[in-house]
């Protein structure tokens, strides 16, 4: 006689599906504007660790604030591209692109080109071959920028090395003419590098970085002078970032 049957096991209840969490949205950084930053200086620094971040400060070096990197790049890059333009936009001063990344090139010239006639060249990877504005044999000239007043072009060059110094990059200004009048603005020594000048909105001062007198990159401001009689010995570049960090590529917003 068969025994009592075992009760059937209850059917498993499928788990209630749990919907995945909604994706976390990354807030879009608020775009920076010239109106809110005009007269201030944007720059790069390694003061918070890592490769670099963007910061902004007042023209006297005070009130340094960190910026959101993507927003700062989107804001600064188009402005930097216009630093070489004449105030009317009809001309642009350019250096040789190859001099920005090669240490084996010993002569680098600066050029003034017509923005309409030479547009294809200006916005290409080709080097200029006409419109030479400044050149000296075995001299590296780089980083030219045009004053918003239109009266001067500032640039970095290692010509006219001070007596007793190794060949050193210094800041100069020159009239934007076929035979420019060139005047020295700094007298750094010891083979230090200097780069990235940018005029103030009124064209009376220039911000730039230099490795002199320390080996850190630091940001300085120097007066341009009212005319060609300017003598650099009567002025001293003013240090804006007296710290142990590297601070570089300043851009004066105008």
ChimeraX attribute file (.defattr): number of C-alpha atoms within 10 A of each C-alpha:
attribute: neighborCount
match mode: 1-to-1
recipient: residues
	/A:1	3
	/A:2	4
	/A:3	5
	/A:4	6
	/A:5	6
	/A:6	6
	/A:7	6
	/A:8	6
	/A:9	6
	/A:10	6
	/A:11	6
	/A:12	6
	/A:13	6
	/A:14	6
	/A:15	6
	/A:16	6
	/A:17	6
	/A:18	6
	/A:19	6
	/A:20	6
	/A:21	6
	/A:22	6
	/A:23	6
	/A:24	6
	/A:25	6
	/A:26	6
	/A:27	6
	/A:28	8
	/A:29	12
	/A:30	9
	/A:31	11
	/A:32	16
	/A:33	12
	/A:34	13
	/A:35	9
	/A:36	9
	/A:37	16
	/A:38	14
	/A:39	18
	/A:40	21
	/A:41	23
	/A:42	25
	/A:43	25
	/A:44	20
	/A:45	21
	/A:46	15
	/A:47	16
	/A:48	10
	/A:49	9
	/A:50	8
	/A:51	9
	/A:52	16
	/A:53	20
	/A:54	23
	/A:55	21
	/A:56	23
	/A:57	21
	/A:58	17
	/A:59	17
	/A:60	14
	/A:61	18
	/A:62	11
	/A:63	11
	/A:64	14
	/A:65	11
	/A:66	18
	/A:67	18
	/A:68	14
	/A:69	15
	/A:70	13
	/A:71	15
	/A:72	22
	/A:73	15
	/A:74	12
	/A:75	16
	/A:76	20
	/A:77	11
	/A:78	10
	/A:79	16
	/A:80	17
	/A:81	10
	/A:82	14
	/A:83	23
	/A:84	24
	/A:85	24
	/A:86	23
	/A:87	16
	/A:88	9
	/A:89	12
	/A:90	12
	/A:91	18
	/A:92	22
	/A:93	26
	/A:94	25
	/A:95	25
	/A:96	19
	/A:97	15
	/A:98	14
	/A:99	18
	/A:100	12
	/A:101	8
	/A:102	9
	/A:103	8
	/A:104	8
	/A:105	13
	/A:106	13
	/A:107	14
	/A:108	21
	/A:109	21
	/A:110	22
	/A:111	18
	/A:112	23
	/A:113	21
	/A:114	15
	/A:115	18
	/A:116	11
	/A:117	11
	/A:118	14
	/A:119	11
	/A:120	11
	/A:121	14
	/A:122	18
	/A:123	9
	/A:124	9
	/A:125	10
	/A:126	12
	/A:127	13
	/A:128	20
	/A:129	10
	/A:130	11
	/A:131	14
	/A:132	16
	/A:133	20
	/A:134	19
	/A:135	16
	/A:136	14
	/A:137	10
	/A:138	12
	/A:139	18
	/A:140	21
	/A:141	26
	/A:142	26
	/A:143	24
	/A:144	28
	/A:145	28
	/A:146	29
	/A:147	27
	/A:148	21
	/A:149	13
	/A:150	14
	/A:151	17
	/A:152	25
	/A:153	23
	/A:154	29
	/A:155	27
	/A:156	26
	/A:157	27
	/A:158	21
	/A:159	19
	/A:160	13
	/A:161	18
	/A:162	15
	/A:163	8
	/A:164	8
	/A:165	12
	/A:166	14
	/A:167	20
	/A:168	21
	/A:169	30
	/A:170	27
	/A:171	27
	/A:172	24
	/A:173	24
	/A:174	20
	/A:175	19
	/A:176	21
	/A:177	13
	/A:178	11
	/A:179	10
	/A:180	14
	/A:181	12
	/A:182	16
	/A:183	20
	/A:184	21
	/A:185	26
	/A:186	20
	/A:187	19
	/A:188	22
	/A:189	20
	/A:190	16
	/A:191	16
	/A:192	19
	/A:193	20
	/A:194	27
	/A:195	24
	/A:196	23
	/A:197	29
	/A:198	30
	/A:199	28
	/A:200	24
	/A:201	17
	/A:202	11
	/A:203	20
	/A:204	15
	/A:205	17
	/A:206	25
	/A:207	25
	/A:208	27
	/A:209	26
	/A:210	26
	/A:211	22
	/A:212	20
	/A:213	12
	/A:214	10
	/A:215	12
	/A:216	17
	/A:217	25
	/A:218	26
	/A:219	27
	/A:220	22
	/A:221	22
	/A:222	20
	/A:223	20
	/A:224	25
	/A:225	17
	/A:226	10
	/A:227	11
	/A:228	14
	/A:229	8
	/A:230	15
	/A:231	14
	/A:232	18
	/A:233	10
	/A:234	7
	/A:235	14
	/A:236	14
	/A:237	17
	/A:238	14
	/A:239	18
	/A:240	20
	/A:241	20
	/A:242	11
	/A:243	12
	/A:244	13
	/A:245	15
	/A:246	19
	/A:247	26
	/A:248	26
	/A:249	22
	/A:250	29
	/A:251	26
	/A:252	28
	/A:253	23
	/A:254	18
